[in-house]
Amino acid sequence: MILSQALHSVNRTLSAANIDDANIEAELLLCSILEISNAQLYSEPERLLSATEIKHLHNFVKRRLSHEPTAYILKRCQFYGSDFYVDRRVMVPRPETELLVEKTVEFAQRRCLLKNQFVIADIGTGSGVIAINLALALPEARIYATDISPSALQVADINRCHYREASNRVKLLQGNLLEPLSEPVNVIVANLPYIKNCELQTLSPEIINFEPMTALASGEDGLDKIRCLLSQAPGKMCSEGCLLLEVGHDQGETVSSIADSQFAQAIIELIPDLSGINRVVKITL
Ligand SMILES: C[S@@+](CC[C@H](N)C(=O)[O-])C[C@H]1O[C@@H](n2cnc3c(N)ncnc32)[C@H](O)[C@@H]1O
């Protein structure tokens, strides 16, 4: 089989199974197996695939047809322009979460705080993508990255060690929300689970059958973890600090009013993502 045939065949098979963006997924699978760039995929259409490569491809397609996310099959994903290792111990980072990183960097850069004393906590770090990107973008900041799941922290550690320029400024801590923090921080950033119990059944098989439940579920209204984090926050934050929380499409107003009752003097903003959905609640003390 030659490359152009393989690409066409995988695309057709994934499309027939109603997999979204089948052409992009086919490209990703083939580029990964052949270890080539997207440009090479189209500049070498006559390239002959070896028996091992074809076997490998069949295996990947079979896994994708069983709804395993491509990021788990390839054991990698992109987030905020960088590559990260992922597997089933962590949730696959979502593009909309990049807004949290962008807004945190913006806040940190505006506040000219004493340089090496700027401390950020990424709560529910998962694969560590938020914490590591913040360390890369803010060379003077120290970052705590916490998670309740020891196995998620193993993945975060793989990514932390890969980015040497960030590794010594990102400290991984296991525990419940803010409990592991040993000092007050300037910024708390968190993409915690926010799915309502009743919505779990409606999630795609890619999510519900493969992603860790601890990364998804958060009680009846989806706000158990966020509510608990907000109640822990006083005493864990420096004055004039800031909390940036990712929320579900219909949770912005409720989280704002919980934050308002917790921090009477705070400035609370809802920040929309590119689709106009209120995605981040920013609480400036
Ligand atoms: C939605 S995932 C986000 C992962 C990562 N921050 C990202 O944006 O891709 C939520 C993460 O919060 C962690 N988590 C759940 N409950 C927690 C708790 N009580 N304390 C700390 N982390 C928690 C989960 O293990 C999971 O890694």
The ligand as an SDF file (V2000), in Angstrom:
LIG
                    3D

 27 29  0  0  0  0  0  0  0  0999 V2000
  -10.7210   19.0100   34.2590 C   0  0  0  0  0  0  0  0  0  0  0  0
   -9.2110   18.2260   34.7330 S   0  0  0  0  0  0  0  0  0  0  0  0
   -8.0530   19.4870   34.2790 C   0  0  0  0  0  0  0  0  0  0  0  0
   -6.6510   19.0260   34.0740 C   0  0  0  0  0  0  0  0  0  0  0  0
   -5.7200   20.1190   33.5460 C   0  0  0  0  0  0  0  0  0  0  0  0
   -5.6230   21.2230   34.4790 N   0  0  0  0  0  0  0  0  0  0  0  0
   -6.1930   20.6310   32.2090 C   0  0  0  0  0  0  0  0  0  0  0  0
   -6.6910   21.7580   32.1440 O   0  0  0  0  0  0  0  0  0  0  0  0
   -6.0680   19.8950   31.2250 O   0  0  0  0  0  0  0  0  0  0  0  0
   -9.3660   18.3980   36.5070 C   0  0  0  0  0  0  0  0  0  0  0  0
   -8.2070   17.8650   37.3380 C   0  0  0  0  0  0  0  0  0  0  0  0
   -8.5400   18.1400   38.7170 O   0  0  0  0  0  0  0  0  0  0  0  0
   -8.1330   17.0560   39.5120 C   0  0  0  0  0  0  0  0  0  0  0  0
   -8.9380   17.0650   40.7560 N   0  0  0  0  0  0  0  0  0  0  0  0
  -10.1890   16.5990   40.9590 C   0  0  0  0  0  0  0  0  0  0  0  0
  -10.5780   16.7920   42.2320 N   0  0  0  0  0  0  0  0  0  0  0  0
   -9.5370   17.4150   42.8470 C   0  0  0  0  0  0  0  0  0  0  0  0
   -9.3050   17.8670   44.1810 C   0  0  0  0  0  0  0  0  0  0  0  0
  -10.2450   17.7410   45.1380 N   0  0  0  0  0  0  0  0  0  0  0  0
   -8.1160   18.4320   44.4740 N   0  0  0  0  0  0  0  0  0  0  0  0
   -7.1600   18.5650   43.5140 C   0  0  0  0  0  0  0  0  0  0  0  0
   -7.3090   18.1420   42.2450 N   0  0  0  0  0  0  0  0  0  0  0  0
   -8.4770   17.5870   41.9020 C   0  0  0  0  0  0  0  0  0  0  0  0
   -8.3640   15.8350   38.6310 C   0  0  0  0  0  0  0  0  0  0  0  0
   -7.6160   14.7300   39.0740 O   0  0  0  0  0  0  0  0  0  0  0  0
   -7.9640   16.3690   37.2470 C   0  0  0  0  0  0  0  0  0  0  0  0
   -6.6070   16.1160   36.9900 O   0  0  0  0  0  0  0  0  0  0  0  0
  1  2  1  0
  2  3  1  0
  2 10  1  0
  3  4  1  0
  4  5  1  0
  5  6  1  0
  5  7  1  0
  7  8  2  0
  7  9  1  0
 10 11  1  0
 11 12  1  0
 11 26  1  0
 12 13  1  0
 13 14  1  0
 13 24  1  0
 14 15  1  0
 14 23  1  0
 15 16  2  0
 16 17  1  0
 17 18  1  0
 17 23  2  0
 18 19  1  0
 18 20  2  0
 20 21  1  0
 21 22  2  0
 22 23  1  0
 24 25  1  0
 24 26  1  0
 26 27  1  0
M  CHG  2   2   1   9  -1
M  END
$$$$
